[in-house]
Amino acid sequence: MKRYKGESYIMKAKAVRLHAANDLRLEEFELPEIKDDEILVKVVSDSICMSTYKCAILGTKHKRVHEDVAEHPAIMGHEFAGDIVKVGAKHADKFKPGMKFTLQPALNYKGTMWSPGYSYEFFGGDTTYCIIPAEVMELGCLLEYKGKAYYEASLAEPMSCSIGAFNACFHTRMGVYEHEMGIRKGGKLAILAGAGPMGLGALTYALHRDVRPSMIVVTDINEERLARAEQLFPVEEAAKDGIALHFVNTANMADPAAELRAITGGTGFDDVFCYAPVAQVVELSSDVLGRDGCLNFFAGPTDPKFSAKLNFYDVHYNSTHVIGTTGGNTADMIESLELTAAGRIDPSVMVTHIGGLDAAAETTLNLPKIPGGKKLIYTHITMPLTAIADFRAKGAEDARFTALADIVDAHNGLWCPEAEEYLLANWVETE
């Protein structure tokens, strides 16, 4: 939304902004006119991340949130995509109005932890419009998106986190002081607490990347989530590619470590990804490592003193090791976009809920309490957060939901470009 005043314009944005811990507000405000080294964009979609929840509840105690956030509230959200509206003169040769964009939010600019969705007053995803600052272009983190659906570009960021985790794993050879980067080719891989949205993102990547394991075991304690995962990823299809895929509920196992190791034939796993910041899951991850096994602690805790036991006997004698990753880089982001465009991975497996900007604040603050996977926000519509599984029931009161239900049912119950197109054409704009 803009109104002209002489030769310049005043651009208004509506956004969910952080003022303090547990204080998110949907509010309208004016954006300053962009500088020559900045770019104005229209945000279309944003995917809500657990990291956003952690930011919302911690406020200035979060490492990425600036101390004066009360005076300069930060726009929330960092998994976003949209259209470029206006380009500063410095970048006019590379970016043009009308281009679709996404971006790599892990800037790490000059040693800082600043990132959109945490640290900027006019730069984030839960908004109708925002200003991309100079450092994003300087770092090569603003990416043109040539695909059709905005949500695929939004989900490229969480997918890049999983891609980065796979790339960060490493292995060694006895007597050789060199690290072989990446998961072990043809090895045995476990994704613990892996039937949630990020675990499913990791699974679609593990099944379809160039370097693949020969075995993948996905564990969880929620039978409903496991059943959905197995429906989306049939073990028979994985077997056609030479991958033994197992979905395992560890909730009632007397000795989960022994039973998981038994699936591997007693060797343990070459690569283990821990997707829950729970001590028991971390310790189970340690217990199922094989020789030279790599444990990637992927899940970020909110407790700065979070700890768990690690088997140091195995560290010494079996060369087991632990790494942690907290995001991908720009190369990981590009890989995600390319694999999605090629149809090799489908990030929609992560998405279970759709909503408008009016639903973003409440959804963020209550994210751990809302079952399911990723919550996808479309910032220019007004719509309560709605589970995809509830579309048909909602159709009794609003025929538009019936149309959405028909579309997703034709795509194995998954959000898809056709559903997004219908949504954007038929829901009321917020502006």
C-alpha positions, 0 to 999 in steps of 0.5 A: 500500500502506497500513497504519493507525496510529491516525488516520493511515496509513503509505503505502509506495511502491516506486520507481526512485530516483536516488542518484548518477550511474549509480546507480538503485535499485528500493526500497521506502520510506515516504511522509510523510502529505500536507499540506493543500496536497498530493495523494497519487496512484497512478501507473499508467503512465510513459513513459521519456524520453531526458531521464531517461537523461541525468539518470541518467547525469549525476546532480548534474551535471544542471541539474535534480538537487539537490546532496544527491540522495545523502541525498534520492534523487529518484524518476525519470520525468516522463511519467506518469499515474494515479489520485488517491488522497487530496486535501489540504483546500486542493484538495478543491474541484477534485480528488477521489479516483478522478480520473484525472490527468496533469501538466505536469512543466516547472514552472519554479516561481519561476525554478527548474528543478525538475521531477518525475523529477529534483528531488523525493524523493517526486514522480516517475513510476517509482513505485507512489505519489507525493505531488504538491507544492503548486507543481504545483497552484499553477501549474495543472499537475495536469490531470484526464484523462477518457480511457480509457487511462493511456498516452495521458495519459503520452504527452501530455507528450512530445507536448506537447514537439513541439507546443511546438516547432511553436508556438515557430517563427516567421517574418518579413516583409521590412521588418516587425519582427514575428514570425509565430509557428508553422510556415509555413502551406502551407510546406515542413517537414523533420524530420531524424533524424525516424523515432525516437519523438519524430520520429514524434510530431512527424509525427502532429502535423504531419499533423493539426494545424490549420495544416499544411504542404504538404510534409513530408520525414522523414529518417533513416539507419536503413532499418528505422525509415523503413520502419516510419514509412512503414507507419504514415503512408502517403504516399497518406493524406497526399496526400488532405489535400494534403500531399506526404510523403517518407521519405528515407534520407540515409545513402548520399547524396553530397550530402544537402543538395543532394538534400533541397533538390531535393525542395523544387524548390530553395527549401529548407525553411521549417521544419526540426526537428533531432531528433538532437544530432549536429553533421552533422545540425545542419549539414545542418539549416542547409544546407537552410533556405530564405529566412526558414527557421526551424531548431528544434534539438529534440534535447537534447545531454548535452555542455554544449560541444556545437556545430556550424557555422551558415551566417551568410551565410544568417543575414544575407542570407536571414533564416534563424534558429535556436531551441531548445525543451526542452519544452511548456507546460500549453496544449500539454499540454491540446492534446495531450490534446484532439487524442488524445481526438478521435482526430486524433493517435495518440501510440501511434506512439511506443511500441515496448516495454512493461515493469513497474517492475522493468524501469525502472532497467535500461531507463533506464540503457541507453536509447540501446542499446535500439532502437525507440521509446518504452519504456512502464512500468506501475508496478504490474506485474512484467514484463521490458521486451518489444518489442511486435514480440516479443509473439507469440514470447513467447506460446510460453512465456506465453499472455498474450503471445499475447493481447496480440499478437492485440490489437495486430495488430488495431490495426496493430501499435500499443499501444492502450487494449484492450492496456492494459486486458488488461495491467492485468487479467492481470499480477501486481501488484507490491504 
